[in-house]
Structure formats: structure tokens, C-alpha cells
Amino acid sequence: MSDSAGWPDALERGEAGAPLHGESRSGDLAVYVPYDGGALVAAIDGLGHGEAAADAAAVAADALRRYPSKPAQGLLEHCHRELRKTRGVVATFAWFDVATGRLAWTGVGNVEGRLMRADRSHGDAKDSPTLFGGVIGWGLPAIRLVDAELAPGDTVVLATDGVAADFGSSMVPGLGAQELADRIFASHARGTDDALVVAVRYVP
């Protein structure tokens, strides 16, 4: 994992993924960008697979690293402009405010997200962001953030479509972020596309 300088101690990270068999680069890319008071985490899926998909994901990642604390719609519009000469990406984005213990997240396309509660008294067992149809770089929708309060041990998981959508069945409270990412990838990676699982556990 990259983007570790200045990463908040309150956010434990885990990541597991692989390119499609036979490809040297994955079009699925995780981005971790700390900023004052929090951090942005994104799981990006360049359309298709191979070099062109990986190039598109890299362009999106670079845009996110430059403007992580920009308001969400403005940040996506910036990414959209940068990606117009690429095949485009879909992605889900999660902003963690570590000072207040809150999460705001949204997505464009089919990168799934789950918020697993360590304690059911703090909300539903597994919440999700609102995902909007479109492709960043080709057709960008207006998005809306879903906001949630985080409790110690709550974990956010993002997974690209190379991971079966039933991955929530492998989410077990109490696991470390890396152990959880590895567990989901081992059980749910389809093997027919690039695949990526990102887990972030709130441990204030």
C-alpha cells in the first residue's frame, strides 16, 4: 500500500487485490490520501482491464491526491475533466473525519461499499453508500454523500466488480483490516477481471 506519509493512526488499513490473469497491471487501484483532520480513501476501477484501464485509474488517483479535501462534487468534476482522454473509471469514495468520528461516502458506478458495525447498537449491521450510475470521464452524474457516525471498531470495505457482490457474507466484526481484506478476496474474487478489496477500520 502507498500514500502512507501522514496517515491518521485512527484508521487501520488493509488491501488485497490482483490483476486479471495474464495482465501485468491492474486497472483496480486503491488511493489513500491524508489531509488535515482526516483522510480520503477511494477504490477505483478503470473500465475493462489491462494497460488502458490501469492508465485511467492512475490518472484518477493523481487527481485525488492533489485535491483530497475539495468538496465531493467538485472533486469528481475535476477527476472527470482529467479523465476525458481515457476510457474512464468507476469508483467509490470515503472521507473519514477522524476528529469527529464521522464518515461521508458516495460512488459512481459499481464499486460496492459496506460499513460493518462493531456494535449493532450503533446502527444497521452493514450500511452502504448511495451509488450513482455513470462513468467518470464520460458521463458524470450529480452525486449525494451519505453521512454516518463511526464507533470504535467499525470497518468500511470497498470492493470492485472483480469481487462477487455477496462479499458481505465474509465480513466478521473484530477482524483486523488486513485480515478482513484477505478473507474477502480469498473467498469472493471472481477470477474473471481485475479485483480489489480495501478495508479501513476505525480505531481511535
Buried (B, 14 or more C-beta within 10 A) or exposed (E): EEBEEEBBEBBBBBBBBBBBEEBEBBBBBBBBBBBEEBBBBBBBBBBBBBEBBBBBBBBBBEBBBEBBBBEBBEBBBBBBEBBEEBBBBBBBBBBBBBEEBBBBBBBBBBBBBBBBBBEEEBBEEBBBBEBBEBBBBBEBBEBEBBEBEBBEBBBBBBBBBBBBEEBBEBBEBEBBBBBBBBBBBEEBBEEEBBBBBBBBBBBE
